[in-house]
Amino acid sequence: MLINDEQISKDLKETVACTKETVKGLKDTIDKVNKLQLSWKYVGRYDMKDKKFRSDVGINIIPSHNKFYYFGISNATD
């Protein structure tokens, strides 16, 4: 009876098609995340003029080979 029911057959085909699209979208997203590169940088330096230790901290985010973002804080201890 289930095999011969046209509505159930149509619904099942739509569900399978939606599932395939969702899996493809997840795969594409996972591929992008796997290519993402993250690195951090810390620089400590002594300022002779002010006689204070200064720190710089940053995060480098590289989503692709021709693009990067850098977020940093200078004088992090002040």
N, CA, C and O atoms as CSV, one atom per row, in Angstrom:
chain,resi,resn,atom,element,x,y,z
A,1,MET,N,N,0.829,-1.189,0.000
A,1,MET,CA,C,0.000,0.000,0.000
A,1,MET,C,C,0.882,1.265,0.000
A,1,MET,O,O,0.588,2.226,-0.711
A,2,LEU,N,N,1.951,1.260,0.791
A,2,LEU,CA,C,2.833,2.417,0.845
A,2,LEU,C,C,3.528,2.652,-0.489
A,2,LEU,O,O,3.720,3.797,-0.898
A,3,ILE,N,N,3.900,1.591,-1.156
A,3,ILE,CA,C,4.596,1.710,-2.437
A,3,ILE,C,C,3.682,2.308,-3.502
A,3,ILE,O,O,4.144,3.051,-4.368
A,4,ASN,N,N,2.435,1.999,-3.447
A,4,ASN,CA,C,1.483,2.472,-4.450
A,4,ASN,C,C,0.890,3.846,-4.141
A,4,ASN,O,O,0.217,4.422,-4.996
A,5,ASP,N,N,1.119,4.385,-2.950
A,5,ASP,CA,C,0.570,5.679,-2.575
A,5,ASP,C,C,1.426,6.782,-3.207
A,5,ASP,O,O,2.597,6.944,-2.864
A,6,GLU,N,N,0.833,7.527,-4.123
A,6,GLU,CA,C,1.572,8.551,-4.874
A,6,GLU,C,C,2.052,9.687,-3.975
A,6,GLU,O,O,3.160,10.186,-4.169
A,7,GLN,N,N,1.257,10.105,-3.002
A,7,GLN,CA,C,1.647,11.205,-2.127
A,7,GLN,C,C,2.853,10.823,-1.263
A,7,GLN,O,O,3.780,11.615,-1.098
A,8,ILE,N,N,2.834,9.616,-0.720
A,8,ILE,CA,C,3.964,9.158,0.094
A,8,ILE,C,C,5.221,9.048,-0.786
A,8,ILE,O,O,6.316,9.403,-0.352
A,9,SER,N,N,5.061,8.569,-1.982
A,9,SER,CA,C,6.182,8.458,-2.913
A,9,SER,C,C,6.765,9.835,-3.224
A,9,SER,O,O,7.983,10.007,-3.235
A,10,LYS,N,N,5.897,10.812,-3.475
A,10,LYS,CA,C,6.330,12.178,-3.771
A,10,LYS,C,C,7.041,12.776,-2.555
A,10,LYS,O,O,8.108,13.377,-2.684
A,11,ASP,N,N,6.433,12.604,-1.358
A,11,ASP,CA,C,7.036,13.130,-0.134
A,11,ASP,C,C,8.401,12.502,0.133
A,11,ASP,O,O,9.334,13.189,0.549
A,12,LEU,N,N,8.515,11.216,-0.102
A,12,LEU,CA,C,9.768,10.514,0.117
A,12,LEU,C,C,10.848,11.011,-0.852
A,12,LEU,O,O,12.001,11.183,-0.457
A,13,LYS,N,N,10.484,11.238,-2.100
A,13,LYS,CA,C,11.439,11.764,-3.087
A,13,LYS,C,C,11.900,13.167,-2.692
A,13,LYS,O,O,13.084,13.484,-2.806
A,14,GLU,N,N,10.977,14.006,-2.229
A,14,GLU,CA,C,11.341,15.358,-1.786
A,14,GLU,C,C,12.250,15.309,-0.557
A,14,GLU,O,O,13.198,16.087,-0.452
A,15,THR,N,N,11.961,14.403,0.364
A,15,THR,CA,C,12.787,14.260,1.561
A,15,THR,C,C,14.202,13.828,1.193
A,15,THR,O,O,15.172,14.362,1.731
A,16,VAL,N,N,14.327,12.882,0.295
A,16,VAL,CA,C,15.646,12.420,-0.142
A,16,VAL,C,C,16.396,13.546,-0.845
A,16,VAL,O,O,17.593,13.722,-0.620
A,17,ALA,N,N,15.710,14.311,-1.692
A,17,ALA,CA,C,16.351,15.423,-2.394
A,17,ALA,C,C,16.827,16.493,-1.403
A,17,ALA,O,O,17.937,17.008,-1.537
A,18,CYS,N,N,16.003,16.826,-0.424
A,18,CYS,CA,C,16.384,17.815,0.599
A,18,CYS,C,C,17.569,17.318,1.425
A,18,CYS,O,O,18.469,18.091,1.754
A,19,THR,N,N,17.569,16.043,1.754
A,19,THR,CA,C,18.662,15.458,2.525
A,19,THR,C,C,19.967,15.532,1.742
A,19,THR,O,O,21.015,15.841,2.309
A,20,LYS,N,N,19.911,15.251,0.444
A,20,LYS,CA,C,21.108,15.336,-0.403
A,20,LYS,C,C,21.637,16.772,-0.441
A,20,LYS,O,O,22.848,16.983,-0.363
A,21,GLU,N,N,20.750,17.756,-0.561
A,21,GLU,CA,C,21.168,19.158,-0.578
A,21,GLU,C,C,21.801,19.556,0.752
A,21,GLU,O,O,22.815,20.253,0.780
A,22,THR,N,N,21.200,19.113,1.845
A,22,THR,CA,C,21.730,19.431,3.174
A,22,THR,C,C,23.113,18.824,3.370
A,22,THR,O,O,24.016,19.492,3.874
A,23,VAL,N,N,23.286,17.584,2.985
A,23,VAL,CA,C,24.583,16.912,3.116
A,23,VAL,C,C,25.630,17.612,2.260
A,23,VAL,O,O,26.769,17.777,2.696
A,24,LYS,N,N,25.265,18.024,1.050
A,24,LYS,CA,C,26.201,18.738,0.178
A,24,LYS,C,C,26.597,20.064,0.816
A,24,LYS,O,O,27.773,20.428,0.798
A,25,GLY,N,N,25.630,20.797,1.384
A,25,GLY,CA,C,25.921,22.059,2.058
A,25,GLY,C,C,26.849,21.863,3.253
A,25,GLY,O,O,27.768,22.655,3.460
A,26,LEU,N,N,26.617,20.819,4.035
A,26,LEU,CA,C,27.491,20.514,5.172
A,26,LEU,C,C,28.898,20.172,4.700
A,26,LEU,O,O,29.883,20.612,5.293
A,27,LYS,N,N,28.988,19.391,3.635
A,27,LYS,CA,C,30.305,19.027,3.095
A,27,LYS,C,C,31.053,20.271,2.630
A,27,LYS,O,O,32.243,20.415,2.909
A,28,ASP,N,N,30.370,21.170,1.924
A,28,ASP,CA,C,31.007,22.404,1.463
A,28,ASP,C,C,31.491,23.251,2.644
A,28,ASP,O,O,32.590,23.804,2.607
A,29,THR,N,N,30.676,23.349,3.677
A,29,THR,CA,C,31.042,24.121,4.857
A,29,THR,C,C,32.238,23.492,5.572
A,29,THR,O,O,33.159,24.203,5.976
A,30,ILE,N,N,32.232,22.191,5.727
A,30,ILE,CA,C,33.341,21.497,6.378
A,30,ILE,C,C,34.624,21.659,5.563
A,30,ILE,O,O,35.697,21.840,6.138
A,31,ASP,N,N,34.528,21.598,4.231
A,31,ASP,CA,C,35.699,21.814,3.383
A,31,ASP,C,C,36.288,23.205,3.596
A,31,ASP,O,O,37.508,23.358,3.660
A,32,LYS,N,N,35.429,24.220,3.706
A,32,LYS,CA,C,35.912,25.584,3.941
A,32,LYS,C,C,36.571,25.718,5.307
A,32,LYS,O,O,37.612,26.363,5.436
A,33,VAL,N,N,35.973,25.114,6.321
A,33,VAL,CA,C,36.535,25.177,7.671
A,33,VAL,C,C,37.885,24.465,7.711
A,33,VAL,O,O,38.807,24.931,8.381
A,34,ASN,N,N,38.013,23.342,7.003
A,34,ASN,CA,C,39.276,22.612,6.988
A,34,ASN,C,C,40.392,23.414,6.325
A,34,ASN,O,O,41.563,23.218,6.650
A,35,LYS,N,N,40.053,24.308,5.407
A,35,LYS,CA,C,41.055,25.127,4.724
A,35,LYS,C,C,41.432,26.370,5.536
A,35,LYS,O,O,42.441,27.012,5.246
A,36,LEU,N,N,40.644,26.707,6.534
A,36,LEU,CA,C,40.879,27.889,7.357
A,36,LEU,C,C,42.138,27.693,8.197
A,36,LEU,O,O,42.321,26.657,8.837
A,37,GLN,N,N,42.998,28.703,8.183
A,37,GLN,CA,C,44.224,28.662,8.978
A,37,GLN,C,C,44.176,29.750,10.044
A,37,GLN,O,O,43.797,30.889,9.773
A,38,LEU,N,N,44.563,29.381,11.245
A,38,LEU,CA,C,44.615,30.331,12.358
A,38,LEU,C,C,46.013,30.283,12.959
A,38,LEU,O,O,46.610,29.213,13.079
A,39,SER,N,N,46.523,31.436,13.331
A,39,SER,CA,C,47.787,31.487,14.054
A,39,SER,C,C,47.747,32.685,14.989
A,39,SER,O,O,46.986,33.627,14.764
A,40,TRP,N,N,48.543,32.653,16.009
A,40,TRP,CA,C,48.596,33.774,16.925
A,40,TRP,C,C,50.042,34.215,17.068
A,40,TRP,O,O,50.978,33.452,16.824
A,41,LYS,N,N,50.194,35.455,17.465
A,41,LYS,CA,C,51.519,36.043,17.598
A,41,LYS,C,C,51.571,36.836,18.895
A,41,LYS,O,O,50.659,37.599,19.213
A,42,TYR,N,N,52.653,36.642,19.634
A,42,TYR,CA,C,52.873,37.397,20.856
A,42,TYR,C,C,54.257,38.027,20.768
A,42,TYR,O,O,55.232,37.345,20.452
A,43,VAL,N,N,54.345,39.318,21.045
A,43,VAL,CA,C,55.620,40.026,21.067
A,43,VAL,C,C,55.712,40.762,22.398
A,43,VAL,O,O,54.860,41.587,22.729
A,44,GLY,N,N,56.742,40.456,23.141
A,44,GLY,CA,C,57.017,41.170,24.384
A,44,GLY,C,C,58.249,42.039,24.164
A,44,GLY,O,O,59.238,41.586,23.587
A,45,ARG,N,N,58.189,43.267,24.616
A,45,ARG,CA,C,59.323,44.175,24.418
A,45,ARG,C,C,59.444,45.109,25.610
A,45,ARG,O,O,58.460,45.436,26.274
A,46,TYR,N,N,60.653,45.520,25.859
A,46,TYR,CA,C,60.918,46.453,26.946
A,46,TYR,C,C,61.153,47.830,26.346
A,46,TYR,O,O,62.027,48.005,25.496
A,47,ASP,N,N,60.367,48.808,26.792
A,47,ASP,CA,C,60.494,50.184,26.311
A,47,ASP,C,C,61.497,50.900,27.215
A,47,ASP,O,O,61.215,51.204,28.374
A,48,MET,N,N,62.671,51.158,26.650
A,48,MET,CA,C,63.748,51.783,27.433
A,48,MET,C,C,63.381,53.200,27.883
A,48,MET,O,O,63.745,53.624,28.980
A,49,LYS,N,N,62.660,53.926,27.027
A,49,LYS,CA,C,62.305,55.308,27.348
A,49,LYS,C,C,61.373,55.369,28.566
A,49,LYS,O,O,61.608,56.127,29.507
A,50,ASP,N,N,60.310,54.556,28.526
A,50,ASP,CA,C,59.325,54.552,29.620
A,50,ASP,C,C,59.696,53.593,30.744
A,50,ASP,O,O,59.083,53.615,31.811
A,51,LYS,N,N,60.702,52.750,30.505
A,51,LYS,CA,C,61.109,51.723,31.463
A,51,LYS,C,C,59.930,50.829,31.849
A,51,LYS,O,O,59.684,50.545,33.021
A,52,LYS,N,N,59.207,50.397,30.798
A,52,LYS,CA,C,58.052,49.509,30.984
A,52,LYS,C,C,58.124,48.362,29.990
A,52,LYS,O,O,58.646,48.499,28.884
A,53,PHE,N,N,57.587,47.234,30.414
A,53,PHE,CA,C,57.465,46.081,29.534
A,53,PHE,C,C,56.146,46.195,28.771
A,53,PHE,O,O,55.097,46.409,29.379
A,54,ARG,N,N,56.189,46.056,27.463
A,54,ARG,CA,C,54.987,46.165,26.621
A,54,ARG,C,C,54.727,44.821,25.943
A,54,ARG,O,O,55.659,44.069,25.658
A,55,SER,N,N,53.471,44.531,25.692
A,55,SER,CA,C,53.085,43.285,25.028
A,55,SER,C,C,52.145,43.575,23.868
A,55,SER,O,O,51.247,44.411,23.968
A,56,ASP,N,N,52.366,42.880,22.784
A,56,ASP,CA,C,51.463,42.921,21.632
A,56,ASP,C,C,50.978,41.496,21.382
A,56,ASP,O,O,51.772,40.556,21.386
A,57,VAL,N,N,49.679,41.339,21.167
A,57,VAL,CA,C,49.080,40.034,20.921
A,57,VAL,C,C,48.197,40.148,19.687
A,57,VAL,O,O,47.470,41.127,19.521
A,58,GLY,N,N,48.266,39.136,18.822
A,58,GLY,CA,C,47.437,39.170,17.628
A,58,GLY,C,C,47.034,37.795,17.162
A,58,GLY,O,O,47.679,36.795,17.479
A,59,ILE,N,N,45.950,37.760,16.400
A,59,ILE,CA,C,45.452,36.526,15.788
A,59,ILE,C,C,45.387,36.752,14.286
A,59,ILE,O,O,44.826,37.745,13.822
A,60,ASN,N,N,45.960,35.834,13.538
A,60,ASN,CA,C,45.947,35.886,12.086
A,60,ASN,C,C,44.968,34.827,11.583
A,60,ASN,O,O,45.117,33.647,11.902
A,61,ILE,N,N,43.971,35.235,10.801
A,61,ILE,CA,C,42.973,34.323,10.249
A,61,ILE,C,C,43.125,34.331,8.737
A,61,ILE,O,O,43.024,35.379,8.099
A,62,ILE,N,N,43.369,33.147,8.166
A,62,ILE,CA,C,43.585,33.028,6.723
A,62,ILE,C,C,42.497,32.105,6.149
A,62,ILE,O,O,42.616,30.882,6.235
A,63,PRO,N,N,41.436,32.691,5.563
A,63,PRO,CA,C,40.364,31.858,5.005
A,63,PRO,C,C,40.696,31.272,3.634
A,63,PRO,O,O,40.124,30.251,3.252
A,64,SER,N,N,41.614,31.902,2.882
A,64,SER,CA,C,42.026,31.392,1.574
A,64,SER,C,C,43.443,31.862,1.289
A,64,SER,O,O,43.989,32.683,2.025
A,65,HIS,N,N,44.036,31.346,0.227
A,65,HIS,CA,C,45.438,31.646,-0.055
A,65,HIS,C,C,45.691,33.113,-0.409
A,65,HIS,O,O,46.833,33.566,-0.327
A,66,ASN,N,N,44.686,33.849,-0.790
A,66,ASN,CA,C,44.894,35.252,-1.193
A,66,ASN,C,C,44.177,36.251,-0.276
A,66,ASN,O,O,43.993,37.409,-0.653
A,67,LYS,N,N,43.775,35.815,0.916
A,67,LYS,CA,C,43.055,36.711,1.826
A,67,LYS,C,C,43.447,36.384,3.261
A,67,LYS,O,O,43.594,35.216,3.623
A,68,PHE,N,N,43.614,37.429,4.079
A,68,PHE,CA,C,43.862,37.195,5.497
A,68,PHE,C,C,43.296,38.358,6.311
A,68,PHE,O,O,43.087,39.457,5.796
A,69,TYR,N,N,43.057,38.089,7.588
A,69,TYR,CA,C,42.602,39.088,8.545
A,69,TYR,C,C,43.534,39.015,9.752
A,69,TYR,O,O,43.944,37.930,10.162
A,70,TYR,N,N,43.861,40.162,10.311
A,70,TYR,CA,C,44.709,40.199,11.494
A,70,TYR,C,C,44.039,41.081,12.536
A,70,TYR,O,O,43.711,42.238,12.272
A,71,PHE,N,N,43.843,40.523,13.712
A,71,PHE,CA,C,43.279,41.265,14.836
A,71,PHE,C,C,44.347,41.309,15.925
A,71,PHE,O,O,44.880,40.274,16.325
A,72,GLY,N,N,44.652,42.499,16.393
A,72,GLY,CA,C,45.708,42.593,17.380
A,72,GLY,C,C,45.441,43.631,18.444
A,72,GLY,O,O,44.603,44.520,18.293
A,73,ILE,N,N,46.190,43.486,19.531
A,73,ILE,CA,C,46.147,44.435,20.634
A,73,ILE,C,C,47.581,44.848,20.906
A,73,ILE,O,O,48.454,44.001,21.098
A,74,SER,N,N,47.816,46.129,20.924
A,74,SER,CA,C,49.139,46.649,21.219
A,74,SER,C,C,49.164,47.166,22.656
A,74,SER,O,O,48.179,47.716,23.149
A,75,ASN,N,N,50.281,46.983,23.303
A,75,ASN,CA,C,50.430,47.383,24.707
A,75,ASN,C,C,49.362,46.715,25.575
A,75,ASN,O,O,48.668,47.382,26.343
A,76,ALA,N,N,49.238,45.405,25.446
A,76,ALA,CA,C,48.179,44.663,26.109
A,76,ALA,C,C,48.233,44.746,27.628
A,76,ALA,O,O,47.215,44.538,28.287
A,77,THR,N,N,49.381,45.041,28.191
A,77,THR,CA,C,49.473,45.087,29.650
A,77,THR,C,C,49.112,46.446,30.221
A,77,THR,O,O,48.941,46.573,31.433
A,78,ASP,N,N,48.990,47.471,29.374
A,78,ASP,CA,C,48.645,48.817,29.869
A,78,ASP,C,C,47.156,48.939,30.121
A,78,ASP,O,O,46.685,49.997,30.538
